[in-house]
Amino acid sequence: MKYDYLIVGAGLFGAVFAREMTNMGRKCLVIDKRKHIAGNIYTEEIDGIYVHRYGAHIFHTSDKKIWEYVNRYTEFNQYINSPVAVYGDELYNLPFNMNTFSKMWGIKTPAEAKEIIERQIRKAGIKEPANLEEQAIRLVGTDVYEKLIKGYTQKQWGRKCTELPAFIIKRLPLRFTYDNNYFNDRYQGIPVDGYTKMVEKMLEGIEVRLETDYFQVRNEIDADTTVYTGPIDEYFGYTLGHLQYRSLRFETEKLDCENYQGNAVVNYTAADVPYTRIIEHKHFTFGKQPVTVITREYSSEWKPGEEPYYPVNDSKNTELYRKYQELAEQEQGLIFGGRLGQYQYFDMDKVIASALSCVESQKK
């Protein structure tokens, strides 16, 4: 069969692109090497709990058009992301706000919090930050850095903060209000039936083949244009070298208790705790089940063959990606999309916006 578009990857970018092109009368085939659709936003049901198999995903956006778009395919609840952080025996609210500062220093007013932070910054005397540690201290002072940033960041990146470049942290928002809402976006929530069903609706009436490796079937499928959402360096056989990523490892277990930690997301910021956070999935949808499911999340160095999660957008990798882009521009009938195809971390709303923009470019 002849297709207008072969879409490699049944994640959010691929599903949105396929939906829109199908609505325009184009013939699309979507393939994915995994056993399921929805990519990393895949949720599976365990005892009535929608489990985020590849880490927590909270939809948030300030773009009304994107919010209206996703609401065509699912109903969202009113979940507000308000994580907490554990440091030793201490527990703090995130993001850094007056609840955090009040607990840390026993103060009540924004003026008191600002004075302590500014005093710590002056005492550090850092003019031109040489690394991430100095950059963070210059932004938030020593206490917040030592308890809530240092260990967590070292686990995320697998190296000391003094060995990481300063540009990784461009800003660290400090809120001098008693507001635990992590995001500033106007619209926020979780699909009441999980993300997988949302993507299922996007893909209704579209041919989808799972457990299908593009590199094994690429010469067997007749398509005018290929939309590739896998790693761009893999597409070109790593001819210019491997782009770097950070990866994640998940340990998920069902517990015979109703409520394990009282919050959907609890970060563990001390370096001596091996995981970065624990997710208790039922709290995303205000579940009342008699059991619960938790996931411990570990950050790890990516190796070929493992799932890449976060692009390492330093100068070296940015330059390598630019060279792969030059190769891509020489190809006819080929589009790269998504965080792996474009070597850039995207929030979900930005993935959808990117896919819709790509659709518009195909109309021209």
Beta strands, then each sheet from edge to edge (+ up, - down):
strand 1: 2-8
strand 2: 28-31
strand 3: 43-46
strand 4: 49-52
strand 5: 59-61
strand 6: 84-87
strand 7: 90-93
strand 8: 187-189
strand 9: 207-209
strand 10: 222-228
strand 11: 245-255
strand 12: 265-268
strand 13: 277-280
strand 14: 292-301
strand 15: 310-311
strand 16: 334-336
sheet 1: 9+ 2+ 1+ 10+ 16+
sheet 2: 3+ 4-
sheet 3: 5+ 8-
sheet 4: 7+ 6- 12- 13+ 14- 11+ 15-
end
